Amino acid sequence: MNPKIIHHGALDGVTGSCHQLFIDDANSLLIDCGLFQGAEVSPDGKAASDQLDIAFAVDKVQALVATHVHIDHVGRIPWLLAAGFKGPILCSEPSARLLPVVLADAFALSISRDQQLVERYLKLVESRICPLPWKIWHTVFDGPQGRCRIRLQRAGHILGSAYVECELSRPGQSPLRVVFSGDLGAPYAPLLPAPQPPYQADVVVLESTYGDRNHENRRSRRDRLQAVVEHALANGGTVVIPAFSIGRTQELLYEFEDILYRQRLRPGKHAVQWASLPIYLDSPLAGRFTQLYRELQPFWDAEAQARLRAGRKPLSFDQLIAIDEHPQHEANVRRLARSGEPAIVIAASGMCAGGRVVNYLKAMLHDPRHDVLFVGYQARGTPGHAIQTHGPRGGYVDLDGERITIRAAIHTLSGYSAHADQDGLVRFVTRMRHPPAEVRLIHGEAAARQALAARLVEVGKGAIRVTNAG
């Protein structure tokens, strides 16, 4: 049995994840339903900003599985519901806590800020969410022509992220195991256990975001993070970190708490400055998710649990200052831009396409005292990608119609990516007890997919067929 899979997104890029797995000739399962971002387009060639409507029939879609709650995986759920989808939204237990907050924010930004409408929409979403425990099989559909059950496993990308094992059965045929990777996390990521490969698979639908490169190791990236901050300390400037509200922000807070802790134990030459350095979390949404992360401590990994037992506060240390109200935000931008007070600012959005980080960038990019630090993927067509690409060469970026020459120092730490690198992706496939006969690559730009395909063919010694999905 060759599984029929239609990819409605994340086919030629890294956003808009949406994959339809057919159980029989009519009934299907949807894996994710995310927004397109930046310059990426949908499979029918429409621009990201135009591709919101669901362009496929949903009456026989039995369930939606949300691998995790990043907007490029769940952001089109409002349009899926509007298209008539009636099934459950299956996800992990932590994702079930996080998802309503993500969707309420997306609804307010994209559709309406009317509080009554938001609340009605949230009640509808919450009535559909069906949390599943890890590692337990759940039957999605059982009909005369086909049966499907799924099992969620930890993916290590953000809290609650999962890869999905799907077992398809049809009369007179052997069961077929299809694995959707979702977004796989890097090993040794703060707060999260590393993903463990499944025991077996026949087909793996595998992300390839960083399929052409490997990340720094954890100690190296922490040392570089500290070095970037100390560069700004010496200059009397601010380190601006555009960060995604879910996952990356919490990992950075965890790492900064560790640097502060180590500076107290073994003071370095900047220890006095570290001891008084304010770390601003200027994103109400990131603040809400950080609070939810604290409440979901039972799902943290062993290292984080040990720090809690030792009396440390990885996500609520004393030098962390949350900025909620917009007037506070505006005042902080003005003060840091003028004063030369050393500080760290973590603000959304992660690709600088909107949100409070844009105000910091407009005020600081022209000033060489400041530093901008990228710790996540910057999709083509986003301001973040332009700053990352042109900033080191003294170029410019357009923000809110204003052209700004980039004189601030621009840094990129790939080690803080929440995605597995090439080695991690290869290990996910090759360390299965019974490796797949086929790997279909999604969620990556062309060069990344090609490099990963070549590596998988090489290490699989020709036993694994690797294709671009589609």
C-alpha positions in Angstrom: 0.0 0.0 0.0 1.5 3.3 -1.1 0.1 6.1 1.1 -1.7 9.0 -0.6 -0.5 12.3 0.8 -1.3 15.8 -0.5 0.8 18.6 0.7 -1.1 21.9 1.0 1.9 23.8 2.4 5.5 23.7 3.5 6.3 22.0 0.2 8.8 24.5 -1.3 9.5 26.5 1.9 9.4 26.4 5.7 5.9 27.8 6.5 2.3 26.9 5.9 2.6 23.3 7.1 -0.5 21.4 6.1 -0.5 17.7 5.0 -3.4 15.5 4.2 -3.0 11.7 4.7 -5.8 9.6 3.1 -7.1 6.7 5.1 -9.1 5.3 2.3 -10.3 6.7 -1.0 -12.5 9.4 0.7 -11.6 9.8 4.4 -8.4 11.6 5.5 -6.4 13.0 8.4 -4.9 16.5 8.4 -1.5 17.1 9.9 -1.2 20.8 10.8 -2.8 23.8 9.2 -0.5 26.7 9.3 0.0 30.2 7.9 2.4 31.1 5.1 4.9 33.8 6.0 7.4 36.1 4.2 7.8 35.6 0.5 6.8 32.0 0.5 3.8 30.9 -1.6 1.2 28.2 -1.4 1.3 25.2 -3.8 -1.1 27.0 -6.2 1.3 30.0 -6.5 -0.7 32.5 -4.4 1.3 34.9 -2.3 1.5 34.3 1.4 -0.8 37.2 2.3 -3.5 35.9 -0.1 -3.4 32.3 0.9 -5.7 32.0 3.9 -8.8 30.2 2.5 -8.8 26.4 2.6 -8.6 25.3 -1.0 -9.6 21.6 -0.5 -12.7 19.8 0.7 -12.9 19.2 4.4 -16.1 17.2 4.8 -14.3 13.9 4.9 -11.3 15.1 7.0 -11.8 13.1 10.2 -9.4 15.0 12.4 -6.7 17.6 12.5 -3.4 16.8 14.3 -1.5 19.8 15.5 2.1 18.8 15.9 2.8 22.0 17.9 1.5 25.5 18.3 3.7 27.7 16.2 1.7 29.9 13.9 3.1 28.3 10.7 1.6 25.0 11.8 -1.8 26.1 13.3 -2.5 29.7 12.1 -5.1 28.7 9.5 -7.3 26.8 11.9 -9.9 29.7 11.9 -10.2 29.3 8.1 -10.4 25.5 8.5 -13.3 25.8 10.9 -15.0 28.4 8.6 -14.6 26.0 5.7 -16.8 23.5 7.6 -14.3 21.2 9.4 -16.2 19.4 12.1 -13.6 17.0 13.5 -11.5 17.1 16.6 -8.2 18.9 17.0 -5.8 16.3 18.3 -2.6 17.4 20.1 -0.4 16.7 23.1 -1.4 17.7 26.6 0.9 20.7 26.8 -0.1 21.9 23.4 -3.8 21.7 24.5 -2.9 24.4 27.1 -0.9 26.6 24.7 -3.1 26.4 21.6 -6.1 28.5 22.8 -3.7 31.4 23.6 -2.0 31.2 20.2 -5.3 31.1 18.3 -6.9 33.8 20.4 -4.0 36.1 19.6 -4.0 35.1 15.9 -7.8 35.7 15.7 -7.5 39.2 17.3 -4.7 40.1 14.9 -6.1 38.7 11.7 -9.9 38.7 12.0 -11.4 40.8 14.9 -10.5 42.3 18.2 -14.1 42.3 19.3 -13.8 40.5 22.7 -17.2 38.8 22.4 -16.2 37.4 19.0 -12.9 36.2 20.3 -14.5 34.5 23.3 -17.1 32.8 21.1 -14.3 31.6 18.7 -12.3 30.3 21.7 -15.2 28.3 23.1 -15.6 26.7 19.7 -11.8 25.9 19.5 -11.7 24.6 23.0 -14.6 22.3 22.4 -12.7 20.7 19.6 -9.3 20.2 21.3 -8.7 16.6 22.3 -5.4 16.3 24.3 -3.6 12.9 23.8 -1.0 11.5 26.3 2.4 10.6 24.9 3.1 7.2 23.5 -0.6 6.0 23.5 -2.3 4.8 20.4 -5.6 6.6 19.5 -8.0 5.4 16.8 -8.9 8.3 14.5 -11.2 6.5 12.1 -12.4 2.9 11.6 -14.4 2.2 8.5 -15.1 -0.7 6.2 -12.4 0.4 3.7 -9.7 1.7 6.1 -8.6 2.3 9.7 -6.2 4.8 11.1 -4.7 5.2 14.5 -2.1 7.6 15.6 0.5 8.0 18.4 2.2 11.2 19.5 5.9 11.2 20.5 8.0 14.0 21.9 9.6 16.1 19.1 11.7 18.3 21.3 11.0 21.5 19.3 9.0 23.5 21.7 7.0 22.4 24.8 4.3 20.0 23.7 5.7 19.5 20.2 5.1 16.1 18.7 5.9 13.9 15.8 3.1 11.7 14.7 3.1 8.0 14.0 0.1 7.0 11.8 -0.8 3.4 11.3 -3.0 2.7 8.3 -4.9 -0.6 7.8 -7.0 -1.7 4.8 -8.8 -5.0 4.2 -6.5 -7.7 2.9 -3.3 -5.6 3.3 -0.5 -5.3 5.8 -0.6 -2.3 8.1 1.5 0.7 6.9 3.3 3.0 9.3 3.7 6.7 8.2 5.6 9.1 10.4 5.2 12.9 10.1 8.1 14.5 11.8 6.5 17.9 12.5 9.4 20.1 13.5 12.1 18.1 15.2 14.1 19.8 18.0 17.9 20.0 18.5 19.5 17.7 21.0 20.3 19.3 24.4 17.8 22.1 23.9 17.0 23.8 27.2 13.9 22.5 29.0 13.0 19.7 26.6 14.1 16.1 26.2 15.7 15.3 22.9 13.5 13.5 20.4 13.9 9.7 20.2 13.3 8.1 16.8 10.3 5.7 16.4 10.9 2.0 16.5 9.9 1.6 12.8 8.3 3.3 9.8 7.5 2.5 6.2 7.4 6.1 5.1 8.7 9.2 6.9 7.6 12.7 5.9 10.6 14.7 7.2 11.2 18.4 7.8 14.5 19.7 6.2 14.8 23.3 7.5 18.4 22.9 8.4 19.1 20.0 6.2 22.3 21.6 4.8 24.1 22.6 8.0 24.9 21.7 11.5 24.5 23.8 14.7 27.0 24.8 17.2 27.2 22.7 20.4 25.5 23.9 23.5 28.5 25.1 25.3 29.8 27.0 22.3 26.5 28.7 21.7 26.2 29.8 25.4 29.8 31.2 25.3 28.9 33.1 22.1 25.7 34.4 23.6 27.7 35.6 26.6 30.3 37.2 24.2 27.6 39.1 22.3 26.2 40.6 25.5 29.6 41.5 26.8 30.4 43.3 23.5 27.4 45.4 24.1 28.4 45.9 27.7 31.7 47.3 26.6 30.0 49.6 24.1 27.3 50.8 26.5 24.5 49.5 24.3 21.5 47.2 24.1 21.3 43.7 22.7 18.0 43.4 20.8 16.9 39.8 20.3 13.9 39.2 18.0 12.4 36.0 19.3 9.4 33.9 18.8 7.0 34.0 21.8 6.8 30.3 22.2 9.9 28.2 22.7 12.8 30.4 21.8 12.0 33.1 24.3 11.8 30.5 27.1 15.1 28.8 26.0 16.9 32.2 26.0 15.6 33.1 29.5 16.8 29.7 30.7 20.3 30.3 29.2 20.5 33.8 30.6 19.6 32.6 34.1 22.4 30.1 33.8 25.0 32.7 32.7 24.0 34.9 35.7 24.3 31.9 38.0 27.7 31.0 36.7 28.9 34.7 37.0 28.0 34.6 40.7 29.8 31.3 41.2 32.9 32.2 39.2 33.0 35.9 38.5 34.4 37.0 35.1 35.7 40.4 34.2 32.1 41.6 33.5 30.6 40.0 36.6 29.7 43.3 38.2 27.9 44.5 35.0 26.1 41.1 34.7 24.9 41.4 38.2 23.0 44.6 37.4 22.1 43.9 33.8 18.3 44.2 33.2 16.8 41.6 30.9 13.5 43.0 29.4 10.9 40.6 28.1 8.9 43.1 26.0 6.1 41.0 24.6 2.8 40.4 26.4 2.2 37.2 24.4 5.7 35.9 25.3 5.0 36.7 28.9 1.8 34.7 28.9 3.6 31.7 27.3 6.4 32.0 29.8 3.8 31.8 32.6 2.3 28.7 30.9 5.7 27.1 30.6 6.1 27.6 34.4 2.8 26.0 35.0 3.8 23.1 32.8 7.0 22.3 34.7 6.1 18.5 35.0 6.8 18.3 31.2 10.3 19.9 31.6 13.4 17.7 31.1 15.5 16.2 33.9 18.1 19.0 33.8 15.5 21.7 34.3 13.8 19.7 37.1 17.2 19.5 38.9 17.6 23.2 38.7 14.2 23.7 40.3 15.0 21.3 43.1 18.2 23.3 43.7 16.1 26.4 44.3 16.8 28.1 41.0 14.2 29.9 39.0 15.0 29.4 35.3 12.1 31.4 34.0 11.5 33.9 36.8 14.9 35.2 38.0 15.2 38.6 39.7 16.8 40.5 36.8 14.0 39.6 34.4 11.6 42.5 33.8 8.4 42.0 31.9 6.9 44.9 30.0 3.2 44.5 29.3 1.6 47.9 28.7 2.3 49.8 25.4 3.2 53.1 27.1 5.8 51.2 29.1 7.2 49.7 25.9 7.4 53.1 24.2 9.2 54.6 27.2 11.7 51.8 27.3 12.5 52.1 23.6 13.2 55.9 24.1 15.2 55.4 27.2 17.5 52.7 26.0 18.0 54.4 22.6 19.1 57.6 24.3 20.8 56.6 27.5 23.4 54.1 26.5 22.3 51.9 29.5 23.4 48.3 28.8 20.4 46.0 28.6 19.1 42.9 26.9 15.7 43.1 25.2 13.8 40.1 24.0 10.8 41.1 21.9 8.6 39.6 19.2 8.2 39.0 16.4 10.9 36.5 15.6 11.3 37.5 11.9 10.9 41.2 12.6 7.7 41.3 10.5 5.8 43.2 13.1 5.4 43.5 16.8 7.3 45.5 19.4 10.8 44.5 18.2 10.3 46.7 15.1 10.2 49.8 17.3 13.5 48.8 19.0 15.1 48.2 15.5 13.9 51.5 14.2 15.4 53.3 17.2 18.7 51.4 17.3 19.7 49.9 14.0 21.5 53.1 12.9 23.6 53.2 16.1 26.8 51.2 16.3 26.6 50.9 20.1 23.8 48.4 19.8 23.7 44.7 18.8 21.0 42.7 17.1 21.1 38.9 17.8 19.2 36.4 15.6 18.6 33.0 17.2 16.0 31.6 14.8 15.3 31.0 11.2 14.6 34.1 9.1 12.3 33.2 6.1 13.0 34.9 2.7 11.1 38.1 2.3 11.0 39.0 6.0 12.7 42.1 7.5 14.7 39.7 9.7 16.2 38.0 6.6 17.1 41.4 5.1 18.8 42.6 8.3 20.6 39.3 8.7 21.7 39.3 5.1 22.6 43.0 4.5 23.4 44.2 8.0 26.9 42.8 8.2 27.7 44.6 4.9 26.5 47.9 6.1 23.3 47.7 4.1 19.8 48.9 4.9 16.3 47.6 5.7 12.8 49.1 5.2 10.7 49.1 8.3 7.2 50.5 8.3 8.1 52.4 5.1 11.2 53.9 6.6 14.7 53.0 5.1 17.2 52.5 7.9 20.9 52.2 7.4 22.3 49.3 9.5 25.2 50.3 11.7 24.4 48.1 14.7 26.4 44.9 15.0 24.4 41.9 13.6 25.0 38.4 15.0 23.4 35.0 14.3 23.7 32.0 16.6 22.5 28.9 14.8 22.9 26.8 17.9 19.8 28.3 19.3 17.6 27.1 16.5 14.7 25.0 17.8 15.1 22.8 14.7 17.3 19.7 14.4 20.3 20.2 12.2 21.4 17.8 9.4 23.0 15.3 11.8 19.9 15.3 14.0 17.6 14.8 11.0 19.8 11.9 9.7 19.9 10.3 13.1 16.1 10.4 13.4 15.9 8.2 10.3 18.9 5.9 10.6 18.5 5.1 14.3 15.1 3.5 13.9 15.3 -0.2 14.6 13.5 -0.8 11.3 14.4 2.2 9.0 11.9 3.4 6.4 11.9 2.4 2.7 11.0 6.0 1.8 11.7 9.5 3.1 9.7 12.4 1.7 11.3 15.8 2.4 9.2 18.8 3.2 9.6 22.1 5.1 12.9 23.3 3.7 14.3 25.4 0.9 15.7 23.7 -2.1 19.3 23.7 -1.1 18.5 22.3 2.3 16.4 19.5 0.9 19.0 18.6 -1.7 21.8 18.4 0.8 19.8 16.3 3.2 18.6 14.0 0.5 22.2 13.4 -0.6 23.3 12.7 3.0 20.4 10.3 3.6 21.2 8.4 0.4 24.8 8.2 1.4 24.3 6.9 5.0 21.5 4.6 3.9 23.7 3.0 1.3 20.9 3.1 -1.2 18.4 1.3 0.9 16.3 4.4 1.6 14.5 6.1 -1.3 14.5 9.9 -0.7 12.2 12.1 -2.6 10.9 15.7 -2.5 7.3 15.5 -1.4 4.7 16.6 -3.9 
